[in-house]
Amino acid sequence: MYNFKEVDYSIIDKFNADNDKGHIFQTSFWSKVKKDWNVKFLGAFDENDNMVLSATILLRKAPYVNAYMGYIPRGFICDYTNKELLIEFTEFLRTFSKENNISFLTVDPDIHLSENENTLESGEAIKDFLKSLGYNNTDSKNFEAIQPNFVFRLPLPTEGEKEDIKKMIFKNFSSKTRYNIKVAEDRGLSVEVYDKKNITEDILTKFHDIMVTTGKRDNFIVRHKEYFRDMVEYIYPYCRLYMVKYSYEKDFNRLNEKLSKQQDNKVKAIAKIEELNKKLLEETIEDKKARIQKRISDQETKLKEAERQAEGFTNKIKDIEQFKGQEFYLSGSIYLYYGNKAWYLYGASENVLRDTMPSSAMQWAMITDTIDLGCSIYDFRGVSGDLNPENPLYGLYRFKKGFNGNFVEFIGEFDLVINKFIYSLYKKAFPKFKEIRNNLLNKKQ
């Protein structure tokens, strides 16, 4: 028998920090951001008064009815192989919900159903058991659920020298991803990190402006600036804002250096070809003439490559002329960390200078910081589970896949229904309500 009761938020926060399955969405820090929701903190204790489960429940009034909807984001947190605990807690939730006028509770546990498209028997067993307890299960391929059902998670070693870990992780990236990170470095991009202590209203506004640009380009809803301000404020020190800055001067100088190098290579190749042609005219032995001709051919190849690269750098210098004298931000992200995990929560990028690879630079900065923090998981968050290259979301999948994390499918959303009528009404009305709300939000941006 277990004892279930409401507890102080500090107990919940500590349990999540210490538990491998702990999640920042299950802490009081996250609940403070959700101002429109009420919150309840529940704990379960064994016969020795050891805490074995935590559940942070966000409660919101259902539209037009005198009842609440409940949500336990990425929880509850416990050992899901403990069937007795799951049975007893589910019964407790039913009673608790009736006493608190909660029509239904939604949970989406941090339990893997599959990794890299291989089903995990442990995840399947937990999913089936929750359904046997009366939870209604919903799966999603794209982003229909409250939380993404498919993510990329990069496992990180926690033992060893951190610089060695970074080198090993970088080496494991795809060649394209490594190349993109190096391009960002070559183009002189810099990454700035902000939190509650050093952020300014100007930086927050610039980040939100880029979010709005991204939302219009990729057709998703952007939250108001105040929401991101609240995150930086209330989740401190576990929330950071990353911003990637472009500098025309840095970019021009680096491109000009590379252009000069290729122009030098052209001069050297031309001089070498002329020298070899003279030798060829003077040589009478056929074998030696053939070797000289091969060297001339090699130099001609080098010349063509130098001309190709010089043309490319010349064109890039022309392309960036419009930004002469400017410095501005190309991308930004909201990053969270807690316990053994870190999350890339929100990301945005400008429409210009995408060939400088700011998103790659930003991800690498967040990954290296995650290693410095000693976390064992970096979560890239959502991608589509539909891996058809024709899917508009496939590019996001391909980008995150390049960092060589595990492609994870969670066990999905589970609804514990208390009031079937209100639950049914919610399921029918909410999609339309969400569509109307999103349209209104879009107009206000």
Secondary structure, DSSP 8 states (H G I E B T S, - for coil): --EEEE--HHHHHHHHHHSTT--GGGSHHHHHH-TTSEEEEEEEE-TT--EEEEEEEEEEE-TTSS-EEEEETT--EE-TT-HHHHHHHHHHHHHHHHHTTEEEEEE--S-EEEETTEE-HHHHHHHHHHHHTT-EEE--SSS-SSS-SEEEEEE---SS-HHHHHHHHHHHS-HHHHHHHHHHHHTT-EEEEE-TTT--HHHHHHHHHHHHHHHHHHT-----HHHHHHHHHHSTTSEEEEEEEEEHHHHHHHHHHHHHHHHHHHHHHHHHHHHHHHHHHH---HHHHHHHHHHHHHHHHHHHHHHHHHHHHHHHHHHGGGGTT-EEEEEEEEEEEETTEEEEEEEEE-SS-GGG-HHHHHHHHHHHHHHHHT-SEEEEEE--S---TTSTTHHHHHHHHTTT-EEEEE--EEEEES-HHHHHHHHHHHHHHHHHHHHHHHHH-
